[in-house]
Amino acid sequence: MLKRILPLVILLFFTSLPPAGARVYLDINAPTFVQIPIVLPKWKPVDKTPPALSAKVYEILANDLTLSGFFRVIDYSHLPPQLRDKEGIPSTLFLQEWMPASGEILLAGETFLELDGLHLRLKFHLLDLVEQKHLVGKQYEGHLQTLRIMVHRMADEVLLQITGEKGVHNTKIAFAVLQGESKEIFVADFDGADLKQITQNRSINLSPTWTPDNKKIAFTSYLKRNPDLYLIDLYGKNLQRFAYYSGLNVSPSWSPDGKQIALMLGMEGKSDIFLIDAEGGNPKKLTKGHGNEASPTWSPDGQRIAFVSDRSGSPQVYVMAKDGSDVRRLTYEGNYNTNPSWSPKGDRIAFCGRVGGRFEIFTIGIDGTGLQRLTSNSGNNESPCWSPDGRYIAFSSNRTGGSKISIMNANGFNQRPLTQSKGGESSPSWSKRFE
């Protein structure tokens, strides 16, 4: 199962944060933006460090920056001949010679493998080629097994410097995978690497959800024939039957303070939204009426819950106060809207809507305005969920045949599959950052 994360040491040896009124590199809140061209010279292996190890660092880092959607990576193979073989960190006195690379930012670094062959040091510097200045430099130290984590943290730091917000490269996505007649829960990194199978019970396991502390995954399973709610840790151990009321126990959503869970229960013959405590007890019914209610999702301030109801005759997205009062309908366009997911920024809700016989991903403002369609004419796209920074959306799509988990920027740009699997993937859930 998942290897335990070994300690990392991060050394900050120079940081230059942009002062007020300084150059803005990338406004991530703009409706459209142009990718920043970032130059990546060859990564330098120091002393007896194997060149293949530096090449691996370079590969992961370039991929992280590309997947972020904010950069156009200019790798060393596309540099002018006089720059192609330069490696390591250039002096700020000679940044002018990098202008022919046609980039705005330069990211350079070194890899040093300790003599024991088990410990690693990674150093990087970020430089502004337009203003000819140094932006930030950091060094990361850790066990060789933490190489990917260290590189992801470098990519996060680059995003922080350029956009003002840290990246989400050290996050994971849980999802269900069809295996024969069963469905199992898997977890992968943001870039699709380190794919791990979490459940192996050969049952139907559905709708994984991360617990607030990132240490466990909740999911619905038919392990005991009834759709009950279970918890399991990231090593596939310590399985716990958590909520097992009669009928459905589905779609748990933790409140931001971790003290309550909204979920769909079917104990009264139809599906309703209930609140239970963090231990799975004391159910309190929130929804009333004759319709079926499903898919609760909390607002980041913990005051409201969005959910799906067919009380109007077809499934639509509604919002209510956390005590079940002040219910209002959010979606009016289309006759089938489901799977709401509230952005961590609090300003928009993503959902799945049916258009022309296909399911597409939309976002909408919490006041019901600003409807935006993110996918189109590319199979069925369902089950959206936000990244912890609100800059990306994961979803399931069968655009290439079998259903796969895909990721896109929150404006619909840079859509790509998470893994290279054959399909059968569904119900993504995005973790918080693993610090």
One Martini backbone bead per residue (centre of mass of N, CA, C, O) as a GRO file, in nm:
protein
  435
    1MET     BB    1   0.103   0.032  -0.009
    2LEU     BB    2   0.144   0.319   0.116
    3LYS     BB    3   0.400   0.502   0.179
    4ARG     BB    4   0.561   0.652   0.411
    5ILE     BB    5   0.629   0.969   0.486
    6LEU     BB    6   0.916   1.131   0.478
    7PRO     BB    7   1.113   1.357   0.583
    8LEU     BB    8   1.141   1.709   0.531
    9VAL     BB    9   1.367   1.966   0.418
   10ILE     BB   10   1.330   2.326   0.407
   11LEU     BB   11   1.530   2.573   0.246
   12LEU     BB   12   1.557   2.922   0.278
   13PHE     BB   13   1.785   3.145   0.089
   14PHE     BB   14   1.573   3.311  -0.104
   15THR     BB   15   1.338   3.592  -0.102
   16SER     BB   16   1.116   3.770  -0.344
   17LEU     BB   17   0.852   3.949  -0.284
   18PRO     BB   18   0.607   4.120  -0.416
   19PRO     BB   19   0.533   4.427  -0.407
   20ALA     BB   20   0.342   4.675  -0.408
   21GLY     BB   21   0.297   4.733  -0.757
   22ALA     BB   22   0.405   4.506  -0.886
   23ARG     BB   23   0.440   4.271  -1.097
   24VAL     BB   24   0.201   4.087  -1.275
   25TYR     BB   25   0.196   3.769  -1.401
   26LEU     BB   26  -0.095   3.625  -1.299
   27ASP     BB   27  -0.446   3.635  -1.344
   28ILE     BB   28  -0.652   3.385  -1.217
   29ASN     BB   29  -0.938   3.562  -1.228
   30ALA     BB   30  -0.946   3.573  -1.511
   31PRO     BB   31  -1.132   3.461  -1.777
   32THR     BB   32  -0.856   3.514  -1.924
   33PHE     BB   33  -0.533   3.369  -2.024
   34VAL     BB   34  -0.185   3.372  -2.063
   35GLN     BB   35   0.064   3.180  -2.091
   36ILE     BB   36   0.364   3.134  -1.937
   37PRO     BB   37   0.687   3.146  -2.039
   38ILE     BB   38   0.902   2.875  -1.934
   39VAL     BB   39   1.234   2.812  -1.854
   40LEU     BB   40   1.415   2.483  -1.885
   41PRO     BB   41   1.691   2.389  -1.806
   42LYS     BB   42   1.917   2.190  -1.733
   43TRP     BB   43   1.967   1.966  -1.490
   44LYS     BB   44   2.206   1.946  -1.232
   45PRO     BB   45   2.449   1.712  -1.157
   46VAL     BB   46   2.615   1.664  -0.860
   47ASP     BB   47   2.888   1.517  -0.898
   48LYS     BB   48   2.776   1.170  -0.859
   49THR     BB   49   2.514   1.221  -0.982
   50PRO     BB   50   2.288   1.081  -1.165
   51PRO     BB   51   2.156   1.190  -1.455
   52ALA     BB   52   1.883   1.032  -1.430
   53LEU     BB   53   1.786   1.186  -1.177
   54SER     BB   54   1.769   1.467  -1.300
   55ALA     BB   55   1.576   1.384  -1.527
   56LYS     BB   56   1.341   1.311  -1.337
   57VAL     BB   57   1.301   1.584  -1.211
   58TYR     BB   58   1.247   1.733  -1.475
   59GLU     BB   59   1.000   1.570  -1.569
   60ILE     BB   60   0.811   1.629  -1.328
   61LEU     BB   61   0.823   1.939  -1.336
   62ALA     BB   62   0.726   1.986  -1.627
   63ASN     BB   63   0.457   1.840  -1.586
   64ASP     BB   64   0.341   2.012  -1.359
   65LEU     BB   65   0.339   2.284  -1.517
   66THR     BB   66   0.160   2.187  -1.746
   67LEU     BB   67  -0.089   2.085  -1.573
   68SER     BB   68  -0.165   2.365  -1.449
   69GLY     BB   69  -0.209   2.575  -1.716
   70PHE     BB   70   0.000   2.843  -1.671
   71PHE     BB   71   0.215   2.708  -1.873
   72ARG     BB   72   0.484   2.737  -2.114
   73VAL     BB   73   0.708   2.499  -2.178
   74ILE     BB   74   1.068   2.541  -2.217
   75ASP     BB   75   1.272   2.321  -2.313
   76TYR     BB   76   1.597   2.245  -2.391
   77SER     BB   77   1.528   2.123  -2.682
   78HIS     BB   78   1.400   2.436  -2.760
   79LEU     BB   79   1.658   2.574  -2.762
   80PRO     BB   80   1.902   2.735  -2.848
   81PRO     BB   81   2.211   2.612  -2.916
   82GLN     BB   82   2.368   2.800  -2.696
   83LEU     BB   83   2.155   2.674  -2.452
   84ARG     BB   84   2.105   2.360  -2.450
   85ASP     BB   85   2.375   2.274  -2.256
   86LYS     BB   86   2.290   2.429  -2.026
   87GLU     BB   87   2.343   2.409  -1.666
   88GLY     BB   88   2.184   2.514  -1.406
   89ILE     BB   89   2.258   2.814  -1.226
   90PRO     BB   90   2.239   3.129  -1.311
   91SER     BB   91   2.351   3.431  -1.317
   92THR     BB   92   2.226   3.752  -1.292
   93LEU     BB   93   2.460   3.873  -1.479
   94PHE     BB   94   2.354   3.649  -1.731
   95LEU     BB   95   2.045   3.682  -1.832
   96GLN     BB   96   2.066   3.803  -2.119
   97GLU     BB   97   2.146   3.524  -2.266
   98TRP     BB   98   1.824   3.421  -2.231
   99MET     BB   99   1.641   3.584  -2.434
  100PRO     BB  100   1.628   3.379  -2.688
  101ALA     BB  101   1.414   3.181  -2.539
  102SER     BB  102   1.130   3.334  -2.504
  103GLY     BB  103   1.102   3.407  -2.198
  104GLU     BB  104   0.999   3.520  -1.863
  105ILE     BB  105   1.087   3.257  -1.712
  106LEU     BB  106   1.334   3.098  -1.492
  107LEU     BB  107   1.408   2.745  -1.422
  108ALA     BB  108   1.661   2.631  -1.196
  109GLY     BB  109   1.885   2.338  -1.114
  110GLU     BB  110   1.976   2.086  -0.857
  111THR     BB  111   2.134   1.761  -0.797
  112PHE     BB  112   2.198   1.577  -0.478
  113LEU     BB  113   2.358   1.279  -0.397
  114GLU     BB  114   2.440   1.115  -0.150
  115LEU     BB  115   2.676   0.877  -0.060
  116ASP     BB  116   2.444   0.669   0.045
  117GLY     BB  117   2.199   0.682  -0.181
  118LEU     BB  118   1.929   0.803   0.006
  119HIS     BB  119   1.992   1.112  -0.018
  120LEU     BB  120   1.846   1.442  -0.098
  121ARG     BB  121   1.915   1.739  -0.303
  122LEU     BB  122   1.719   2.030  -0.389
  123LYS     BB  123   1.771   2.302  -0.619
  124PHE     BB  124   1.624   2.634  -0.672
  125HIS     BB  125   1.563   2.894  -0.927
  126LEU     BB  126   1.385   3.205  -0.978
  127LEU     BB  127   1.359   3.403  -1.285
  128ASP     BB  128   1.343   3.726  -1.433
  129LEU     BB  129   1.379   3.810  -1.772
  130VAL     BB  130   1.253   4.094  -1.797
  131GLU     BB  131   1.379   4.224  -1.511
  132GLN     BB  132   1.643   4.089  -1.424
  133LYS     BB  133   1.562   3.883  -1.168
  134HIS     BB  134   1.527   3.759  -0.854
  135LEU     BB  135   1.286   3.563  -0.670
  136VAL     BB  136   1.370   3.250  -0.587
  137GLY     BB  137   1.506   3.017  -0.330
  138LYS     BB  138   1.548   2.654  -0.285
  139GLN     BB  139   1.580   2.376  -0.045
  140TYR     BB  140   1.564   2.014  -0.057
  141GLU     BB  141   1.537   1.752   0.194
  142GLY     BB  142   1.566   1.386   0.153
  143HIS     BB  143   1.451   1.104   0.070
  144LEU     BB  144   1.443   0.936  -0.220
  145GLN     BB  145   1.131   0.858  -0.184
  146THR     BB  146   1.062   1.192  -0.190
  147LEU     BB  147   1.100   1.314  -0.471
  148ARG     BB  148   0.811   1.385  -0.569
  149ILE     BB  149   0.743   1.571  -0.335
  150MET     BB  150   0.965   1.780  -0.382
  151VAL     BB  151   0.880   1.858  -0.669
  152HIS     BB  152   0.591   1.945  -0.603
  153ARG     BB  153   0.688   2.178  -0.414
  154MET     BB  154   0.822   2.339  -0.629
  155ALA     BB  155   0.571   2.387  -0.803
  156ASP     BB  156   0.412   2.531  -0.581
  157GLU     BB  157   0.614   2.769  -0.550
  158VAL     BB  158   0.589   2.878  -0.834
  159LEU     BB  159   0.286   2.946  -0.816
  160LEU     BB  160   0.309   3.141  -0.583
  161GLN     BB  161   0.494   3.351  -0.729
  162ILE     BB  162   0.302   3.393  -0.992
  163THR     BB  163  -0.013   3.386  -0.848
  164GLY     BB  164  -0.030   3.382  -0.509
  165GLU     BB  165  -0.073   3.060  -0.518
  166LYS     BB  166  -0.069   2.759  -0.425
  167GLY     BB  167  -0.043   2.452  -0.516
  168VAL     BB  168  -0.170   2.088  -0.591
  169HIS     BB  169   0.061   1.858  -0.619
  170ASN     BB  170   0.008   1.759  -0.299
  171THR     BB  171  -0.230   1.572  -0.406
  172LYS     BB  172  -0.534   1.370  -0.411
  173ILE     BB  173  -0.731   1.111  -0.587
  174ALA     BB  174  -1.037   0.965  -0.551
  175PHE     BB  175  -1.179   0.648  -0.684
  176ALA     BB  176  -1.371   0.447  -0.887
  177VAL     BB  177  -1.331   0.094  -1.003
  178LEU     BB  178  -1.391  -0.126  -1.242
  179GLN     BB  179  -1.395  -0.495  -1.152
  180GLY     BB  180  -1.588  -0.648  -1.316
  181GLU     BB  181  -1.840  -0.686  -1.062
  182SER     BB  182  -1.671  -0.469  -0.926
  183LYS     BB  183  -1.577  -0.200  -0.690
  184GLU     BB  184  -1.292   0.009  -0.639
  185ILE     BB  185  -1.064   0.192  -0.447
  186PHE     BB  186  -0.866   0.470  -0.551
  187VAL     BB  187  -0.534   0.634  -0.568
  188ALA     BB  188  -0.399   0.953  -0.686
  189ASP     BB  189  -0.220   1.178  -0.805
  190PHE     BB  190  -0.245   1.471  -0.971
  191ASP     BB  191  -0.062   1.322  -1.216
  192GLY     BB  192  -0.139   0.992  -1.180
  193ALA     BB  193   0.051   0.892  -0.988
  194ASP     BB  194   0.065   0.654  -0.756
  195LEU     BB  195  -0.122   0.411  -0.791
  196LYS     BB  196  -0.382   0.295  -0.556
  197GLN     BB  197  -0.524   0.030  -0.388
  198ILE     BB  198  -0.756   0.025  -0.117
  199THR     BB  199  -0.964  -0.183  -0.205
  200GLN     BB  200  -1.031  -0.570  -0.162
  201ASN     BB  201  -1.360  -0.695  -0.143
  202ARG     BB  202  -1.543  -0.752  -0.404
  203SER     BB  203  -1.734  -0.516  -0.416
  204ILE     BB  204  -1.946  -0.236  -0.394
  205ASN     BB  205  -1.772   0.072  -0.437
  206LEU     BB  206  -1.861   0.413  -0.347
  207SER     BB  207  -1.817   0.739  -0.314
  208PRO     BB  208  -1.559   0.886  -0.236
  209THR     BB  209  -1.434   1.048   0.077
  210TRP     BB  210  -1.268   1.279   0.250
  211THR     BB  211  -1.139   1.348   0.530
  212PRO     BB  212  -1.038   1.634   0.693
  213ASP     BB  213  -0.738   1.489   0.768
  214ASN     BB  214  -0.650   1.287   0.518
  215LYS     BB  215  -0.654   0.973   0.651
  216LYS     BB  216  -0.937   0.909   0.514
  217ILE     BB  217  -1.199   0.705   0.355
  218ALA     BB  218  -1.516   0.741   0.240
  219PHE     BB  219  -1.773   0.484   0.171
  220THR     BB  220  -1.982   0.290  -0.025
  221SER     BB  221  -2.106  -0.046   0.067
  222TYR     BB  222  -2.205  -0.402  -0.010
  223LEU     BB  223  -2.068  -0.600   0.195
  224LYS     BB  224  -2.369  -0.633   0.366
  225ARG     BB  225  -2.583  -0.556   0.115
  226ASN     BB  226  -2.591  -0.282   0.231
  227PRO     BB  227  -2.564   0.067   0.185
  228ASP     BB  228  -2.286   0.148   0.351
  229LEU     BB  229  -2.069   0.324   0.567
  230TYR     BB  230  -1.715   0.371   0.530
  231LEU     BB  231  -1.379   0.332   0.664
  232ILE     BB  232  -1.039   0.409   0.542
  233ASP     BB  233  -0.719   0.395   0.498
  234LEU     BB  234  -0.432   0.458   0.288
  235TYR     BB  235  -0.347   0.132   0.341
  236GLY     BB  236  -0.614  -0.053   0.363
  237LYS     BB  237  -0.693  -0.010   0.663
  238ASN     BB  238  -0.917   0.004   0.909
  239LEU     BB  239  -1.202  -0.101   0.877
  240GLN     BB  240  -1.519   0.091   0.903
  241ARG     BB  241  -1.840   0.082   1.013
  242PHE     BB  242  -2.021   0.387   1.030
  243ALA     BB  243  -2.301   0.381   0.852
  244TYR     BB  244  -2.618   0.168   0.912
  245TYR     BB  245  -2.880   0.237   0.796
  246SER     BB  246  -3.162   0.193   0.662
  247GLY     BB  247  -3.070   0.178   0.358
  248LEU     BB  248  -2.932   0.448   0.254
  249ASN     BB  249  -2.559   0.537   0.256
  250VAL     BB  250  -2.478   0.846   0.108
  251SER     BB  251  -2.286   1.112   0.038
  252PRO     BB  252  -2.064   1.238   0.214
  253SER     BB  253  -2.034   1.565   0.400
  254TRP     BB  254  -1.821   1.763   0.550
  255SER     BB  255  -1.780   1.992   0.758
  256PRO     BB  256  -1.541   2.230   0.801
  257ASP     BB  257  -1.516   2.144   1.125
  258GLY     BB  258  -1.587   1.815   1.142
  259LYS     BB  259  -1.874   1.769   1.319
  260GLN     BB  260  -2.036   1.715   1.047
  261ILE     BB  261  -2.269   1.515   0.838
  262ALA     BB  262  -2.375   1.506   0.517
  263LEU     BB  263  -2.643   1.292   0.390
  264MET     BB  264  -2.786   1.011   0.233
  265LEU     BB  265  -3.101   0.877   0.335
  266GLY     BB  266  -3.337   0.568   0.338
  267MET     BB  267  -3.521   0.515   0.612
  268GLU     BB  268  -3.820   0.635   0.475
  269GLY     BB  269  -3.826   0.521   0.154
  270LYS     BB  270  -3.656   0.778   0.094
  271SER     BB  271  -3.454   1.032  -0.006
  272ASP     BB  272  -3.252   1.218   0.232
  273ILE     BB  273  -3.128   1.482   0.421
  274PHE     BB  274  -2.873   1.448   0.665
  275LEU     BB  275  -2.750   1.467   0.997
  276ILE     BB  276  -2.440   1.379   1.146
  277ASP     BB  277  -2.203   1.293   1.338
  278ALA     BB  278  -1.863   1.213   1.354
  279GLU     BB  279  -1.966   0.907   1.461
  280GLY     BB  280  -2.267   0.848   1.308
  281GLY     BB  281  -2.480   0.994   1.483
  282ASN     BB  282  -2.765   1.165   1.526
  283PRO     BB  283  -3.002   1.192   1.328
  284LYS     BB  284  -3.099   1.472   1.103
  285LYS     BB  285  -3.355   1.604   0.934
  286LEU     BB  286  -3.372   1.846   0.660
  287THR     BB  287  -3.575   1.735   0.462
  288LYS     BB  288  -3.890   1.808   0.298
  289GLY     BB  289  -4.124   1.598   0.151
  290HIS     BB  290  -4.174   1.405  -0.165
  291GLY     BB  291  -3.898   1.410  -0.254
  292ASN     BB  292  -3.583   1.348  -0.378
  293GLU     BB  293  -3.268   1.350  -0.204
  294ALA     BB  294  -2.925   1.466  -0.287
  295SER     BB  295  -2.599   1.552  -0.283
  296PRO     BB  296  -2.432   1.691  -0.059
  297THR     BB  297  -2.285   2.035  -0.007
  298TRP     BB  298  -2.071   2.245   0.139
  299SER     BB  299  -1.997   2.535   0.245
  300PRO     BB  300  -1.703   2.690   0.351
  301ASP     BB  301  -1.868   2.838   0.603
  302GLY     BB  302  -2.103   2.626   0.713
  303GLN     BB  303  -2.414   2.749   0.637
  304ARG     BB  304  -2.449   2.565   0.374
  305ILE     BB  305  -2.650   2.350   0.143
  306ALA     BB  306  -2.618   2.158  -0.132
  307PHE     BB  307  -2.865   1.999  -0.355
  308VAL     BB  308  -3.080   1.738  -0.470
  309SER     BB  309  -3.406   1.770  -0.639
  310ASP     BB  310  -3.751   1.645  -0.750
  311ARG     BB  311  -3.989   1.844  -0.651
  312SER     BB  312  -4.037   1.975  -0.958
  313GLY     BB  313  -3.993   1.679  -1.142
  314SER     BB  314  -3.680   1.739  -1.153
  315PRO     BB  315  -3.354   1.751  -1.130
  316GLN     BB  316  -3.220   1.989  -0.892
  317VAL     BB  317  -3.056   2.266  -0.759
  318TYR     BB  318  -3.011   2.338  -0.414
  319VAL     BB  319  -3.046   2.565  -0.127
  320MET     BB  320  -2.955   2.558   0.228
  321ALA     BB  321  -2.956   2.567   0.536
  322LYS     BB  322  -2.807   2.378   0.789
  323ASP     BB  323  -3.123   2.339   0.917
  324GLY     BB  324  -3.325   2.344   0.639
  325SER     BB  325  -3.367   2.625   0.571
  326ASP     BB  326  -3.397   2.833   0.315
  327VAL     BB  327  -3.511   2.727   0.041
  328ARG     BB  328  -3.353   2.719  -0.291
  329ARG     BB  329  -3.340   2.750  -0.622
  330LEU     BB  330  -3.072   2.741  -0.868
  331THR     BB  331  -3.174   2.572  -1.115
  332TYR     BB  332  -3.335   2.621  -1.463
  333GLU     BB  333  -3.155   2.506  -1.670
  334GLY     BB  334  -3.284   2.241  -1.753
  335ASN     BB  335  -3.405   1.887  -1.663
  336TYR     BB  336  -3.097   1.787  -1.551
  337ASN     BB  337  -2.950   1.838  -1.225
  338THR     BB  338  -2.636   1.740  -1.072
  339ASN     BB  339  -2.369   1.709  -0.869
  340PRO     BB  340  -2.282   1.905  -0.650
  341SER     BB  341  -2.004   2.154  -0.603
  342TRP     BB  342  -1.834   2.345  -0.375
  343SER     BB  343  -1.636   2.594  -0.371
  344PRO     BB  344  -1.371   2.697  -0.172
  345LYS     BB  345  -1.433   3.006  -0.244
  346GLY     BB  346  -1.778   3.024  -0.251
  347ASP     BB  347  -1.890   3.136  -0.554
  348ARG     BB  348  -1.929   2.832  -0.668
  349ILE     BB  349  -2.111   2.573  -0.857
  350ALA     BB  350  -2.081   2.253  -0.947
  351PHE     BB  351  -2.231   2.061  -1.225
  352CYS     BB  352  -2.462   1.831  -1.376
  353GLY     BB  353  -2.588   1.846  -1.716
  354ARG     BB  354  -2.841   1.804  -1.952
  355VAL     BB  355  -2.753   1.796  -2.315
  356GLY     BB  356  -2.872   1.643  -2.576
  357GLY     BB  357  -2.821   1.355  -2.407
  358ARG     BB  358  -2.591   1.491  -2.241
  359PHE     BB  359  -2.330   1.527  -2.009
  360GLU     BB  360  -2.235   1.825  -1.831
  361ILE     BB  361  -2.023   2.086  -1.720
  362PHE     BB  362  -2.094   2.324  -1.461
  363THR     BB  363  -2.124   2.667  -1.352
  364ILE     BB  364  -2.243   2.867  -1.063
  365GLY     BB  365  -2.369   3.098  -0.892
  366ILE     BB  366  -2.508   3.133  -0.568
  367ASP     BB  367  -2.746   3.324  -0.716
  368GLY     BB  368  -2.787   3.193  -1.026
  369THR     BB  369  -2.559   3.320  -1.181
  370GLY     BB  370  -2.325   3.264  -1.427
  371LEU     BB  371  -2.350   3.051  -1.636
  372GLN     BB  372  -2.112   2.775  -1.709
  373ARG     BB  373  -1.971   2.597  -1.971
  374LEU     BB  374  -1.704   2.341  -1.987
  375THR     BB  375  -1.841   2.122  -2.164
  376SER     BB  376  -1.835   1.970  -2.510
  377ASN     BB  377  -1.875   1.727  -2.736
  378SER     BB  378  -1.748   1.481  -2.508
  379GLY     BB  379  -1.953   1.315  -2.404
  380ASN     BB  380  -1.974   1.219  -2.075
  381ASN     BB  381  -1.998   1.454  -1.790
  382GLU     BB  382  -1.921   1.392  -1.441
  383SER     BB  383  -1.871   1.444  -1.114
  384PRO     BB  384  -1.781   1.708  -0.981
  385CYS     BB  385  -1.466   1.838  -0.836
  386TRP     BB  386  -1.267   2.020  -0.627
  387SER     BB  387  -1.004   2.174  -0.553
  388PRO     BB  388  -0.866   2.324  -0.267
  389ASP     BB  389  -0.824   2.608  -0.450
  390GLY     BB  390  -1.041   2.634  -0.699
  391ARG     BB  391  -0.871   2.575  -0.998
  392TYR     BB  392  -1.008   2.285  -1.016
  393ILE     BB  393  -1.162   2.001  -1.199
  394ALA     BB  394  -1.300   1.696  -1.138
  395PHE     BB  395  -1.399   1.419  -1.363
  396SER     BB  396  -1.612   1.221  -1.552
  397SER     BB  397  -1.528   1.048  -1.873
  398ASN     BB  398  -1.628   0.904  -2.216
  399ARG     BB  399  -1.472   1.037  -2.471
  400THR     BB  400  -1.273   0.756  -2.515
  401GLY     BB  401  -1.507   0.558  -2.388
  402GLY     BB  402  -1.418   0.493  -2.118
  403SER     BB  403  -1.434   0.581  -1.800
  404LYS     BB  404  -1.267   0.882  -1.683
  405ILE     BB  405  -1.053   1.072  -1.513
  406SER     BB  406  -1.062   1.427  -1.510
  407ILE     BB  407  -0.898   1.748  -1.578
  408MET     BB  408  -0.953   2.104  -1.503
  409ASN     BB  409  -0.987   2.408  -1.525
  410ALA     BB  410  -1.230   2.628  -1.403
  411ASN     BB  411  -1.265   2.733  -1.723
  412GLY     BB  412  -1.203   2.450  -1.908
  413PHE     BB  413  -0.911   2.429  -1.928
  414ASN     BB  414  -0.702   2.169  -1.971
  415GLN     BB  415  -0.804   1.889  -2.062
  416ARG     BB  416  -0.740   1.573  -1.879
  417PRO     BB  417  -0.630   1.278  -1.796
  418LEU     BB  418  -0.516   1.115  -1.517
  419THR     BB  419  -0.497   0.836  -1.655
  420GLN     BB  420  -0.408   0.522  -1.852
  421SER     BB  421  -0.660   0.378  -1.854
  422LYS     BB  422  -0.946   0.187  -1.977
  423GLY     BB  423  -1.145   0.246  -1.738
  424GLY     BB  424  -1.414   0.256  -1.496
  425GLU     BB  425  -1.430   0.549  -1.386
  426SER     BB  426  -1.541   0.723  -1.075
  427SER     BB  427  -1.602   0.947  -0.838
  428PRO     BB  428  -1.440   1.200  -0.753
  429SER     BB  429  -1.191   1.296  -0.488
  430TRP     BB  430  -1.043   1.570  -0.327
  431SER     BB  431  -0.789   1.655  -0.152
  432LYS     BB  432  -0.595   1.788   0.046
  433ARG     BB  433  -0.310   1.893   0.146
  434PHE     BB  434   0.017   1.752   0.174
  435GLU     BB  435   0.252   1.881   0.406
   0.00000   0.00000   0.00000
